[in-house]
């Protein structure tokens, strides 16, 4: 693509410059020239000159000016002559080609296209037209993973994740901030959610074990149409935000497994406050000490089984029953009853949500 673009521009400039002009790649091979017979020639002295020279240098009767849209110089314009005018021509053509190449890179770059779709920066009607232009498959299954670096701003996470997924035609990796990296992963139809979570876990383990970067990963739902990538990305964001409130120890948070936490997170804080005041007596939930809250947590984890919970806590069964009776007197809720246990569980989550949003509360 770049060669054709360069050739078109060079050919249009040949009359205005009235000198032989052309472009070489980093190996010194001529890839575009006003004299078509020069295309394919290799400038043998070019490599040695460019390695030791600045952006502009002279070699074998031609003035060269290196350029690229990337950080390193991949190309060089050459203009016949070694005078000041040749140097000015070379610089002007290099600037023109650099800007044109950057434009075409952005226009035809699939990763940039996917980024715009994920961030909702492209109109829905334009998605399919652009996909056809890029020969991009629109109906394969994909999922969005949001990798967030915790406790630092380490942009090397992008390089690590890119290295883990080298197939740039199927998997797309890009940064959206200093802490957040997005992976759009092509997956098989009907893949088990646990396999996606294992993939996310391998990313976390690689970042932590090999690069000492602590991270968490939010997983959106799998989608089968490219236009739904933005939705999967938003779900991955919600997964991380909800996980930050309710599952602080988890490093892999899947949107599909958020359960009631997702509902609570989307409720207005004023409504949450009203719920707590209606369910509990004033101040009763705040009066529960850490030991009592720990007992309640273990009781829920053991599915309201008194015997299993007492064994797990290394206390006598009667001691646990006494604690549950104490909670019932204090709150009016008997945690051994399923309906009361549900209300109490939701209330604890609501309280946690409000504590995580003091500015709103």
ABEGO torsion letter per residue (X at the ends): XAAAAAAAAAAAAAAAAGBBBBBBBAAGBBABBABAAABGBBBAAAAAAAAABBABBBBGGBBBBBBBABABBABBBBBBEABAAAAAAAAAAAAAAAAAAAAAAAAABAAAAAAAAAAGABBAAAAAAAAAAAGBBAABBBBBBBBBBBGBBBAAAAAAAAAABABAAABBBBBABAABBBBBBBBBBGBBAAAAAAAAAAAAAAAAAAAGBBBBBBBBBBBABAAAAAAAAAAAAAAAAAAAAABAABABBBAAAAEAAAAAAABBAAAAAAAAAAABBBGAAAABBAAAAAAAAAAAAAGGBAAAAAAAAGBBAAAAAAAAAAAAAAAGBBAABAAAAAAAAAAAAAAAAAAABAAAX
